[in-house]
């Protein structure tokens, strides 16, 4: 190629790339257009043209660089997951509607607690976190995955050993200005983000053989589970275990290892629960509340009675709801059905179903391995909580401290908004990554 031809081609490619905001795509686009240019030059020279003439012809045939650049920008521009965003906004609106109903019913008339106002503040902060996470370049998190993992371990250690705030007998909260954040409850999300990066990094422990690398990955997966057992944080243990093991099997394709770990965990967990009188009684009361109607089955029986008596129209906005303790937190879905009836419950079910299906569809749309792992992990983390929150309404599920995502009152909404924001960040950049970064 002549010197003039190199300058003309370089100027042309610069003009094309100036229109494309996805800078990660510039190298691939330049290579592709350069190859097309070389083909045109070769074809023209075969017809008898000189090299200089063929180069001028090729540039002319490639078209207006601004037009080409704008077309490529449209192909590789950021994507906004409108469906998922709509689901989050709908769930938040339902949350505020329910909190307003609780206030109107005089549930807190003896104190100054205003759940609707406080929940609105939490939602606004959560939306700010979601917006910030949306603009994160998620590929940078993959490089920092080991540091994120260590930070999650330190967070658990600090919350258990040093945090002075004890709520409901648990020293796992850090608070300021009347707001308390459950650091241990947040930790599974952080571990999932870290493990997604560790499992998919090709340079992780580069230089060691595959067996050593897989053994260490498995150890990193099991360590948080052991810690959750030691601090008796069983809800987080179950959710983390299901999500992390699913991610590990998905990436490594070691189905036998995954099945063995799951079987051993279920067997050990069953023995542990049955050997603990308190846990055993709670399990019996949940499976059949008629066996323990006045003790461990009381709340399950209450939930079923509330659902059955609600009817299609419910008791109406502003119903007191005294029959349901802590109606604004763990049992908030039951209170919503009590107020707005089975029709309201079906609406919640439809929104939750829409939300989960959208997350699944986004995982299928993303080709980047790490990005897909992030979506799968975070989507599972949220979906399990959503499904559990709905299953409580059956009256056949043990009641735990797992809040209903986006609906029930509490600072758990902050980490849920942040998780959705990160999930949206992956989808946003799905067409902005070169094929060289997307393993087959």
GIGI-V16924 format. One record per pair of residues at least 4 apart in sequence whose ideal C-beta (glycine too) atoms are under 7 Angstrom apart, sorted by the first residue. I is the first residue (numbers start at 1). J is the second residue. Records with the same first field share a line. If there is no record, write none. Layout:
BEGIN
I=J + J
END
This chain:
BEGIN
1=5 + 6
2=51 + 52 + 55
3=7
4=8 + 52
5=9 + 55
6=10
7=11
8=12 + 55 + 59
9=13 + 34 + 37
10=14
11=15
12=16 + 59 + 62 + 65
13=17 + 30 + 33
14=18
15=65 + 66 + 69
16=29 + 33 + 65 + 68 + 69
17=26 + 29 + 30 + 69
18=69
19=66 + 69 + 70 + 73
20=25 + 26 + 29 + 69 + 72 + 73 + 76
21=73 + 77
22=76 + 432
24=432 + 433 + 434
25=29 + 76 + 432 + 434
26=30
27=31 + 434
28=32 + 434 + 435 + 436
29=33 + 72
30=34
31=35
32=36
33=37
34=38
35=39
36=40 + 62
37=41 + 58 + 62
38=42
39=43
40=44 + 57 + 58 + 61
41=45 + 54 + 55 + 58
42=46
44=49 + 54 + 57 + 58
45=49 + 51 + 54
49=53 + 54 + 57
50=54
51=55
52=56
53=57
54=58
55=59
56=60
57=61
58=62
63=67 + 68
64=68
65=69
66=70
67=71
68=72
69=73
70=74
71=75
72=76
73=77
75=431
76=431 + 432
78=428 + 429 + 432
79=427 + 428 + 430 + 431
80=428
81=85 + 362 + 424 + 427
82=86
83=87 + 358
84=88 + 358 + 359 + 362 + 420 + 424
85=89
86=90
87=91 + 351 + 354 + 355 + 358
88=92 + 406 + 420
89=93
90=94 + 351
91=95 + 351 + 406 + 407
92=96 + 123 + 406
93=97
94=98 + 348 + 407
95=99 + 119 + 406 + 407
96=100 + 116 + 119 + 120
97=101
98=102 + 332 + 335 + 336
99=103 + 115 + 116 + 119 + 328 + 409
100=104 + 116
101=105 + 317 + 318 + 319 + 339
102=107 + 115 + 321 + 327 + 328
103=108 + 114 + 115 + 116
104=317 + 318
105=318 + 319 + 320 + 321
106=320
107=320 + 321 + 327
108=113
114=118
115=119 + 328 + 409
116=120
117=121
118=122
119=123 + 409
120=124
121=125
122=126 + 411 + 413 + 414
123=127 + 413
124=128
125=129 + 414
126=130 + 413 + 414 + 417
127=131 + 417
128=132
129=133 + 414 + 417 + 418 + 421
130=134 + 417 + 418 + 420 + 421
131=421
132=421
133=418 + 421 + 422 + 425
134=421 + 424 + 425 + 428
135=425
136=422 + 425
138=371 + 374 + 422 + 425 + 426 + 429
140=144
141=145 + 148 + 193 + 197
142=197 + 200 + 201 + 370
144=148
145=149 + 194 + 197 + 198 + 201
146=150 + 198
147=151
148=152 + 190 + 193 + 194
149=153 + 191 + 194 + 198 + 220
150=154
151=155
152=156 + 187 + 190 + 191 + 194
153=157
154=158
155=159 + 183 + 187
156=160 + 184 + 187 + 227
157=161
158=162 + 163
159=163 + 172 + 174 + 183 + 184
160=171 + 172 + 231
163=171 + 172 + 173 + 174
165=173 + 174 + 175 + 180
166=170 + 171
167=173 + 180
172=182 + 183 + 184
173=180 + 181 + 182
174=181 + 183
175=179 + 180
179=411
180=411
181=411
182=186 + 411 + 412
183=187
184=233 + 236
185=236 + 412
186=190 + 415
187=191 + 236
188=192 + 236 + 239 + 240 + 381
189=193 + 381 + 415 + 419
190=194
191=195 + 224 + 240 + 244
192=196 + 243 + 244 + 377 + 378 + 381
193=374
194=198
195=199 + 220 + 221 + 244 + 247
196=200 + 247 + 370 + 373 + 374 + 377
197=201 + 370
198=204 + 217 + 220
199=217 + 247 + 248 + 251 + 373
200=251 + 369 + 370 + 373
204=213
205=212 + 213 + 216
208=212 + 213
210=214
211=215
212=216
213=217
214=218 + 252
215=219
216=220
217=221
218=222
219=223
221=244 + 248
222=226
223=227
224=228 + 240
225=229 + 237 + 240 + 241
226=230
227=231
228=233 + 236 + 237 + 240
229=237
233=237
234=238
235=239 + 400 + 401 + 402
236=240
237=241
238=242
239=243 + 381 + 384
240=244
241=245 + 265
242=246 + 384
243=247 + 377 + 380 + 381
244=248
245=249 + 258 + 261 + 262
246=250 + 380
247=251 + 373 + 376 + 377
248=252 + 258
249=254 + 255 + 258
250=376
251=373
254=258
255=259
256=260
257=261
258=262
259=263
260=264
261=265
262=266
263=267
264=268
265=269
266=270
267=271
268=272
269=273
270=274
271=275
272=276
273=279 + 280 + 283
274=280
276=280
277=281
278=282
279=283
280=284
281=285 + 292 + 296
282=286 + 296 + 398
283=287 + 398
284=288 + 291 + 292 + 296
285=289 + 291 + 292 + 295 + 296 + 297 + 300
286=300 + 396 + 397 + 398
287=396
289=293 + 297 + 300 + 301 + 395
290=297
291=297
292=296 + 297
293=297 + 298 + 301
294=298
297=301
298=302
299=303 + 399
300=304 + 395
301=305 + 395
302=306 + 323 + 324
303=307 + 331 + 334 + 392 + 393 + 395
304=308 + 395
305=309
306=310 + 323 + 324 + 334 + 338
307=334 + 337 + 393
310=314 + 315 + 337 + 338 + 341 + 342
311=341 + 342
312=341 + 342 + 343
313=341 + 343
314=337 + 338 + 339 + 340 + 341 + 344
315=319 + 338 + 339
316=339
317=339
319=338 + 339
321=327 + 335 + 338
324=331 + 334 + 335 + 338
326=330 + 331
327=331 + 332 + 335
328=332 + 408 + 409
329=403 + 408 + 409 + 410
330=399 + 401 + 403 + 408
331=335
332=336 + 404 + 407 + 408
333=337 + 348 + 389 + 390 + 392 + 393 + 404 + 407
334=338 + 393
335=339
336=340 + 344 + 348
337=341 + 342 + 344 + 345
340=344
342=346
343=347
344=348
345=349
346=350
347=351
348=352
349=353 + 390
350=354
351=355
352=356 + 386 + 390
353=357
354=358
355=359
356=360 + 383 + 386
357=361
358=362
359=363 + 375 + 379 + 383 + 423
360=364 + 379
361=365
362=366 + 375 + 423 + 427
363=372 + 375 + 376 + 379
365=427 + 430
366=371 + 372 + 375 + 426 + 427 + 430
367=438
368=372 + 433 + 437 + 438
369=373 + 439
370=374
371=375 + 426
372=376
373=377
374=378 + 422 + 423 + 426
375=379 + 423 + 426
376=380
377=381
378=382 + 419 + 422 + 423
379=383 + 423
380=384
381=419
382=386 + 405 + 416 + 419
383=387
384=388
385=389 + 402 + 405
386=390 + 405
387=391
388=392 + 402
389=404
391=397
392=397 + 399
403=408 + 410 + 412
404=408
405=416
406=413 + 416
412=416
413=417
414=418
415=419
416=420
417=421
418=422
419=423
420=424
421=425
422=426
423=427
424=428
425=429
429=433
433=437 + 438
END
